Amino acid sequence: MKTLFFYTCLLGMLLIFSGCRQEQNTAENPQSNQTEPQQPKQQKFAIAIHGGAGDIQRGQLSDSLENAYKAKLKEAITTGYRLLKNGGTAVEAVQKTINVMENSPLFNAGKGAVLTHNEHVSMDASIMDGRNLNAGAVAGVSHIKNPIDLAIAVMKKSKHVMLADVGAEQFAMEQGFDTLPESYFITQRQLDNVRRVKKFESNKSAVFYDPVLGAEKLGTVGCVALDKNGNLAAGTSTGGMVNKRYGRIGDSPIIGAGTYANNKTVAVSCTGWGEYYIRGVVAYDMSALMQYKVLSVSEATHKIIHEKQPKLGGTGGIIALDHYGNVSLDFNTPGMFRAKMDQNGNLEIAMYEKKGE
Amino acid sequence: MKTLFFYTCLLGMLLIFSGCRQEQNTAENPQSNQTEPQQPKQQKFAIAIHGGAGDIQRGQLSDSLENAYKAKLKEAITTGYRLLKNGGTAVEAVQKTINVMENSPLFNAGKGAVLTHNEHVSMDASIMDGRNLNAGAVAGVSHIKNPIDLAIAVMKKSKHVMLADVGAEQFAMEQGFDTLPESYFITQRQLDNVRRVKKFESNKSAVFYDPVLGAEKLGTVGCVALDKNGNLAAGTSTGGMVNKRYGRIGDSPIIGAGTYANNKTVAVSCTGWGEYYIRGVVAYDMSALMQYKVLSVSEATHKIIHEKQPKLGGTGGIIALDHYGNVSLDFNTPGMFRAKMDQNGNLEIAMYEKKGE
């Protein structure tokens, strides 16, 4: 009986002690939970995109518009996928993927960007290279076809991270960028839209109205990529809010708010109500939650999108990709234009609440 | 004997289990390490300021200039201290304290701000209220006497967080702000300085040269305060880099980079090479390290200033104040203009490497 008690107690102690050690290990090693068997195994490369979050609901879009969105999302992500497959860098994949969406009037970035109160375009973009934490951003540019390209030039060719307005365009011209007249960017649909919003500007929600979608949308495009060398990158490009005034800068060109990438943790691009994303320092918070609190990429997006942002009042979405190729596409709006593609070419495109649609 | 074994084992299990729970509690409660006996006990209010970090070395300044700096730092911090003592809010204390430094040509903010390549002023400022995570920021303003006041107006009177350039000034005028001609801000010393820098602009370090100090300085002013209601606030104001071009935006007006405050953790204002502070998301990283990694305020500043920023290549300093009134003023440059004051009116002003000078 004595022996039985002894072994029972010893076993109990060992079990508790072992549980205790496991807790400690998890807390000390920021990546330890990602080597557990239940996690997907390491992938060589991966890519994910978003084209904005908002009131995107089934039955709202015509079949032809839905197909147009899906086709453009597919064209964008496969552009980046092919680059990665051929050994391109994560930064290149992010750039070329975003270019496709910037060049399409379906999305609020580049051509077809929403218009300011004065009926101008004022576009923002940012890029971050997770390999060395280099970053570049531009805010308030009006004549650059692909703002993400200018953000990359700021990162690679200037000693600065963030350039704004005419100064940013002056830098672009010195770097050999072509400038375009604003008429290239301005579509009749967006012109009608801003005029409509101006009539009803006391209605706060109107500033996010998207005339292509025919509903409220927090418009941005973004891409996160992991290349064959294990490097992560993230980029975001946007026309901002309809009817914006006063040189408003949202989260998209702010490193840590709308965009962040770090090879140690995650690449993140956000789309949402920019002010709340700035106050929540959302993109970097993803990295901090994963590095310091040992959350997985999906636990971190869930915490921010379904706990922290709603508490603050923010709506929108996040796309995130960790350095094992695990992807999380999360949002607290009815829908988010999104797609992801793994190294085997498995493509998922979705728009509404449930995945795989 | 059986009973003895039983109780011995039970005691052992309880001890281990209790140790295990303690570990878990520490990891779950972001502030738990600050209630340990070795920590200073809770203070009712406190304030700290910086006036820029840089090559500030003993024997470099004339006695009269050193005294002028000390007198102005004292005037600034006691302004905020009196407000806090009389029940003022942390935001008010930060504002009025920074105003004193903005109005003095000794510091690179407001009057006497450094000049851009085109010999203009282009000032940035930001504020964050730790009570509700509200924030406001302005970038590139040229006619507003106290940019921190405009940042506060953005926080309180607009639905935005960040406004830039002429748009920000238009908002200021609509809010009843007086505008001043640029001649108010431009001192002969700064005019001579930017012309000197332009001659030698291939010398990278020249962009941080401070003509008042006669040495390299990363110029900003900042303040963190804790009021009697336990609310934290942080603010930063700057003229940016000498000879800056292309509408460059540094860390000072970026929430999460140059400024952050959260009642749960810490109020932070940074002064340093802005690009590195943006890439490090330094101000929010302070909060994340304290909340998620359970570091104390001084452990967090040490980790960033002496480990993370040097690894990235960044130089500068941080002032931080937690919600118990614990202050950390840390920097990796030879000196930093700084001061702190506790609720009992104990004032410490320092400039060089060691404290209390």
Boltz contact constraints between the chains, C-beta under 6 A:
constraints:
  - contact:
      token1: [A, 2]
      token2: [B, 2]
      max_distance: 6.0
  - contact:
      token1: [A, 2]
      token2: [B, 5]
      max_distance: 6.0
  - contact:
      token1: [A, 5]
      token2: [B, 5]
      max_distance: 6.0
  - contact:
      token1: [A, 5]
      token2: [B, 6]
      max_distance: 6.0
  - contact:
      token1: [A, 6]
      token2: [B, 5]
      max_distance: 6.0
  - contact:
      token1: [A, 9]
      token2: [B, 9]
      max_distance: 6.0
  - contact:
      token1: [A, 12]
      token2: [B, 13]
      max_distance: 6.0
  - contact:
      token1: [A, 13]
      token2: [B, 12]
      max_distance: 6.0
  - contact:
      token1: [A, 13]
      token2: [B, 13]
      max_distance: 6.0
  - contact:
      token1: [A, 16]
      token2: [B, 16]
      max_distance: 6.0
  - contact:
      token1: [A, 16]
      token2: [B, 17]
      max_distance: 6.0
  - contact:
      token1: [A, 17]
      token2: [B, 16]
      max_distance: 6.0
  - contact:
      token1: [A, 20]
      token2: [B, 20]
      max_distance: 6.0
  - contact:
      token1: [A, 27]
      token2: [B, 27]
      max_distance: 6.0
  - contact:
      token1: [A, 133]
      token2: [B, 279]
      max_distance: 6.0
  - contact:
      token1: [A, 135]
      token2: [B, 279]
      max_distance: 6.0
  - contact:
      token1: [A, 160]
      token2: [B, 248]
      max_distance: 6.0
  - contact:
      token1: [A, 161]
      token2: [B, 275]
      max_distance: 6.0
  - contact:
      token1: [A, 161]
      token2: [B, 278]
      max_distance: 6.0
  - contact:
      token1: [A, 162]
      token2: [B, 249]
      max_distance: 6.0
  - contact:
      token1: [A, 163]
      token2: [B, 246]
      max_distance: 6.0
  - contact:
      token1: [A, 163]
      token2: [B, 247]
      max_distance: 6.0
  - contact:
      token1: [A, 163]
      token2: [B, 248]
      max_distance: 6.0
  - contact:
      token1: [A, 164]
      token2: [B, 164]
      max_distance: 6.0
  - contact:
      token1: [A, 164]
      token2: [B, 247]
      max_distance: 6.0
  - contact:
      token1: [A, 164]
      token2: [B, 249]
      max_distance: 6.0
  - contact:
      token1: [A, 165]
      token2: [B, 165]
      max_distance: 6.0
  - contact:
      token1: [A, 165]
      token2: [B, 247]
      max_distance: 6.0
  - contact:
      token1: [A, 167]
      token2: [B, 246]
      max_distance: 6.0
  - contact:
      token1: [A, 167]
      token2: [B, 247]
      max_distance: 6.0
  - contact:
      token1: [A, 168]
      token2: [B, 247]
      max_distance: 6.0
  - contact:
      token1: [A, 170]
      token2: [B, 246]
      max_distance: 6.0
  - contact:
      token1: [A, 171]
      token2: [B, 246]
      max_distance: 6.0
  - contact:
      token1: [A, 246]
      token2: [B, 163]
      max_distance: 6.0
  - contact:
      token1: [A, 246]
      token2: [B, 167]
      max_distance: 6.0
  - contact:
      token1: [A, 246]
      token2: [B, 170]
      max_distance: 6.0
  - contact:
      token1: [A, 246]
      token2: [B, 171]
      max_distance: 6.0
  - contact:
      token1: [A, 247]
      token2: [B, 163]
      max_distance: 6.0
  - contact:
      token1: [A, 247]
      token2: [B, 164]
      max_distance: 6.0
  - contact:
      token1: [A, 247]
      token2: [B, 165]
      max_distance: 6.0
  - contact:
      token1: [A, 247]
      token2: [B, 167]
      max_distance: 6.0
  - contact:
      token1: [A, 247]
      token2: [B, 168]
      max_distance: 6.0
  - contact:
      token1: [A, 248]
      token2: [B, 160]
      max_distance: 6.0
  - contact:
      token1: [A, 248]
      token2: [B, 163]
      max_distance: 6.0
  - contact:
      token1: [A, 249]
      token2: [B, 162]
      max_distance: 6.0
  - contact:
      token1: [A, 249]
      token2: [B, 164]
      max_distance: 6.0
  - contact:
      token1: [A, 255]
      token2: [B, 278]
      max_distance: 6.0
  - contact:
      token1: [A, 256]
      token2: [B, 256]
      max_distance: 6.0
  - contact:
      token1: [A, 256]
      token2: [B, 281]
      max_distance: 6.0
  - contact:
      token1: [A, 275]
      token2: [B, 161]
      max_distance: 6.0
  - contact:
      token1: [A, 278]
      token2: [B, 161]
      max_distance: 6.0
  - contact:
      token1: [A, 278]
      token2: [B, 255]
      max_distance: 6.0
  - contact:
      token1: [A, 279]
      token2: [B, 133]
      max_distance: 6.0
  - contact:
      token1: [A, 279]
      token2: [B, 135]
      max_distance: 6.0
  - contact:
      token1: [A, 281]
      token2: [B, 256]
      max_distance: 6.0
  - contact:
      token1: [A, 281]
      token2: [B, 284]
      max_distance: 6.0
  - contact:
      token1: [A, 284]
      token2: [B, 281]
      max_distance: 6.0
  - contact:
      token1: [A, 284]
      token2: [B, 284]
      max_distance: 6.0
  - contact:
      token1: [A, 288]
      token2: [B, 288]
      max_distance: 6.0
  - contact:
      token1: [A, 288]
      token2: [B, 292]
      max_distance: 6.0
  - contact:
      token1: [A, 292]
      token2: [B, 288]
      max_distance: 6.0
  - contact:
      token1: [A, 292]
      token2: [B, 292]
      max_distance: 6.0
  - contact:
      token1: [A, 292]
      token2: [B, 293]
      max_distance: 6.0
  - contact:
      token1: [A, 293]
      token2: [B, 292]
      max_distance: 6.0
